[in-house]
Amino acid sequence: ENKTYFNLTRPDTHIQLVNRTFNTRTIRITGVLLDEHNHNVLGENIFAVKVSGLTLKTNNSEVMLFKVINGTIDITVTLPSYYKSGNHTVVLSTGTRGAYNGCRGNCTIELQLNQKTV
């Protein structure tokens, strides 16, 4: 009797994000989702976003979910009014899916709101 076993190990992933400065509450998060060989993760991944420890939610209190296609992260979102000027840590997280392990990545954004120029 011939028995063959096939084990699939999901590769680990990691995120590279860009630190940015904004003078408006509408921010743009850019970066890439990469596999363990630094190739873009192919297919669709769903991300949740936290800013300063708070998960971004819709007006209906549902978690905002963002699609990332083929590893290209380009998320634009308007932050609620309770975010003030200063540095904020942004955390993106995605879960495990069929072919890849999930991961988290973070960056720092600086909000410069209500800055008066002379």
N, C-alpha and C positions, 0 to 999 in steps of 0.2 A: 504494500500500500504506500503510495507516494503522498506525502503531506508537505505542502509548501505554505509558508507563512510570509505575509507581506505586511510590514509595519511602516506606517507613514508618520514621520515626525514633522510637526509644523515648525517652520523656521521662525525664529524670533524677529521682531520688527523694532524699529526705532524711528523717532521723529526728529527732524531738524527744523527749527523755527527761527524766524528773524525777529530780533528786538526792534521795536519801532517807537516813534514819538508821534502823537496826534494832538491837534488843537480842536478837535470835535469829538463828540461821543460816538460817532460812526467810525469804527475801527476796521482795519483789514489785517487779517492774520494770514501770513504766507509761509510756506515751507514745503517739505517733502516727507512722505512716509516711505521708509526704505526697509528692505529685508537685510538679513545678516551679511549679505555680500554687497551692500550699498547700491542695490538696484531698486528702482521704483516698484512698490507693491502694486501689482496689476489688479484690475477689477474695482468694485465699489466697496468702500468702507464707510461706516457711519460713526461720526464723532459727537461727543458731548463736550461742552466747553465750560470751564470754570474761570471766573475772574475774581481774584482776591478771595478764593475759597468758596464763592457762591456760584452754584450752577446756574447758567443762563436759562431763563424760562420764558414762555410765551405769556401773553396777557391772560390766558386761561390756566396759568400755573403748570403747564406741561413743559417738560424738559425740551429745550431746543435741540434738534438733531441736525447735523450738517453732513452732506455727502462729500466724500473725497474720491475722485475717479483717477485710477492709474497712478496713485501716489502723489498727485499734485494738490497741495493744500492751498486754497484761496477762499477764505471765509470773510465775508463782510457782514457786520452786525452792528446795530446801534445799542449802546449800553444804556441801562436805565439811569435816571437822574441822580440816584444815590451814589453813583461813582463820582468822586471828586478829583481835582487835580492831584497829580503825584504819580508814583510808580505803583503798578499793579502787576501781580503775577498771573499769567494766563496758562491754564493747564488744558491740554486736549487729551482726551482718552477715547480709545476704541477697544472693543471687545475682541475675543477670539472669533475667527470665522473659519470656514472650511479649510482654507489652505494656510493660514497664518495665525500666529499668536497675537494677542492684543498687546497694546502698549500705551504709555503715557509720555507726553513731551511737554515741556514748558518754555516760556519766554517771558520777558518783561516788556510791558508797554508803559510809556510815560504819557499821561494826559496833561496837557497844558491848556486848561479851559479858562475862559474869561481873562486871558492875558491881554493887557493893554499895551499897544505899541506907541512910541512917541515919534 
